[in-house]
Amino acid sequence: MPVVLEHLGKRFGDGAPVLDDVNATIQQGEFVALLGASGCGKSTLLNILAGLDQPTSGALEVPSDGAAFMFQDSALFPWLTARGNIELALKLADKSGSQSKASRAARAGELLDLVHLGGAGDKRPHELSGGMRQRVALARALAQDRQLLLMDEPFAALDAITRDLLHDELERIWKETGRTIVFVTHNVREAVRLGQRVLLLSSRPGRVVAEWDVTEEHRTDAGRAGELTGTITRRLREEIRRHAN
């Protein structure tokens, strides 16, 4: 099922609108990167898509089973192991209570293998690097078994080398699982590296003011990728300057 936003708006109380007339369609299995100046409503939009908040106008369609959410901070329970954090997510997602402890443990092992952490399941968060903690957080999000995965700057706090490695991992996992991903970032290079499509939100009120398709040629030709990154960066800077004025 696609994600559809039609004339979506959001304001808090009597304040100025945060989002206004947002229109977008994200196809099932598509990877969309969402860019915009700070404060333009990107996180608010993700909260609405996740059902954590409600729009004040317009309409939206999301998969009936909702969305999984991955935040900038891994937010793992420190007293649980990596495997324990994932098993807890599996237990909470099992509304019918039909899944046995053994089956949850087996599935947690599969998810750890998927994020290349098969040997780290018994480690607690403080024993893991930042990149490893984010891999556990990704496995935990996948444990919810939702078609739609929302990611709010999940790699922003990581160093460049770790971030590049996780880009490769996320792309591989996306292709293997077929998830629909909406990925918020401030990093234009990251948006072009990961997204099939890049959407730009205007400064407040946020609305989709531009979009770019990222083709296979952009992924294989560094020159073309650089050109697109430059084009998007210039347009983003226009929005940032407009917001400053």
N, C-alpha and C positions, 0 to 999 in steps of 0.2 A: 504494500500500500504506500502511495506517495505521501509526502508531507506537503500540505497546501496551506498557505497563509493568504487571506483575502482581506485587504483594507484593515489590517490588524492595528489596533492602537492601545496604548497603555499610559495612564497617568496615575499618580499617587495623590489621593486626596484632592485638594484644590490647586495643586501645583501645575506647572507647565507639563505638557505631554513628554514622556520619555520616548515613546514610539508613536508614529503616526503614519497611517496608510501604508503599512508594510505588506508588500505583495511578493510572493515567491512560491515556486513549486520545486520540490526536491524529490527526484524519482527514487523508487526503491532500489537499494544497493548503490546509490550514488554517494560520492565523497565530496562534500561542499565545505570550503573554508570561508569563514566569515571574518571580515576585517572592518575596522572603523576606529575613529579617534576615541581616546579614553572618555568614558561617560556617555557614549552614544547609544547605549541600551543593548549591547551585545549579550551581556549576562542576563539582563531582564528577559530578553527574547528566549534564551535557553531555558530560563525558569518557566516561562509560559509553555514552551514545547514539552517540558518535563511534567507539566501539570502541577508545579509547585506554586504557581501564581496564575491569575486569570486575566485575560485582556479586558479592557473597558469598552472596546468597540471592535467591530469586525468579526471574523470567524477563522477557525483553523481546523484542519483535519490531520490527525496523527494516528499511527497504528493503535489498534484497540488495546493492545497489551502495554501501552505506555512506552517509556524510554528509560534506558540506563544512563547514568550520569557519572562522568569522571572529572574531578576538579583539579585545580592547579596543585593543591596539596594532596598527598596520597591519603591522608586521614585514616591510616590504618590503626586498628586497636593495638596498643603497644604490648599488652599482656598476652596477645595471641601470636602464634607463629604465622608465617606466610600462608601455610596451608590452612590454619585455623581461621584466618580472616576470610579466605575464600569459602571454606565450608560454612561459615556463618551466613554469608551471602546466599549460598545455595539453600540453606535451611529456611531463611526468610522468604526466599522466592517460591518455596514449595508450599503453596497455600493449602493444598489438599492433605499435606502430611504423609504422602505416599512414599516419599524417598527415604530409604534406610540410611543409617549412619555409614554403613559400608559403601553404599552407592555414592553418597556425598563425598566420601574420602577418595573414591576412584575418580570421580568427576573432577575434584580439586586437583588431583595428580595430572589429569589430562590437560587442564587449563594451565597449570604450572609448566608443563612441557610445551604448550602452545606459545607461551611467552619466554621460553628458553630459561626457565628457572627450576627445572626438574630436580636439581640437586640442592636447592635452597629452601625446600618446603618446611624444614624444621627450625629455620632461623627466625628470630623475632625482628621487628622493624629496625631496632637500633643496631642490629648486626648487618644490615643491608645498606648498600650505597643508595644515593638518591635515585639513580636510574633504576636500580633493582626494585626499590619501593614503588616507583611508578609502574613498573611491569606487574607487580602484585596488584596494584590498584586497577590496572587494565584487566587483569584476569578476574578480579572481583566484579568489575562492571560486566564482563562477558558472562559471568556466572548467573546474572539475572535473566539471561536468555531472551533479551528484548531485541526486536529487529532494529530499533532506532538507538544509536549510541551518540550521546551529546558529550562533547569534550571542551571544557572551558580552560584554555591555555594550560594544558597538562604538562608541557615541557618547558615552560617559561623560566623556571628556577634552575634549570640544569645547565651545565657547561656545554659549549658548542659541540664537542666531540661526542659526548653522551647523547645529546639531542639528535645528532645526525644518525647515530646508531639506532635510536628509538624510532626515528622516521622510517628506517628500513623495516624494523620490526612491525610497526603499525601498518605499513603498506602490505606486508606479507599477511598479517592477520586479517586485515580488511578483505583481501582477495580470497583468503581461505574460508572466511565465515559469511561473506556476502552481506555484512551489516550496512545499513544506511548510517552515514556518519556526518554530523555537523560539528565542525572543528573551529572554535574561536581562537584567534591569535592576533597579536600585534606585529608579528614578524612576516613581512611580505614574502621573503624567500621561503619561509616555512609553508606559507599558503600555496605558493606555486609548486613547491616540492611535493606536497601531499594531495592537494585538491584536484578533482576533475573540473571543478568550477569554483571561481572565487567571486563572492558577493561583497560589495562595499556598502556599509551603512553610512548615511550622512551624519554630521554632528546633530545634536539635539534640535528638534526631535528626530530620532533615528528612522530612516526609511531606506529601502534599497535604491541607490542612485546609480550604480554601475555594476556590471558583471562581466567576467572574462572566462572563456573556455580554455582549459589547459589541455593541450593535445599531446599525443604520444611524441610528436616532434619536439615539444618543449621539454619532455622528460629525457630525451636522448641527445639533444643538441644544446650544449651549455650556452652558446651564443643566443639562441632563440629564447631560452629560459631567462637569460639576463635581460634581453629586450623587454620581455613581458614584465619581469620584476620591476624594471625601471618605469615602465608605463603605469603600473599599478601604484608604485611609490609616489610618483608625481601627482596622481589623482588623490591619493590619501593625504598628501601634504596640503593639497588645496582644501580638503575638508578640515584638517587640523587648523589651518590659518583662519578659515571661516569661523570655526568654533572660538578661536582666540579673540576674534574681533567682535 
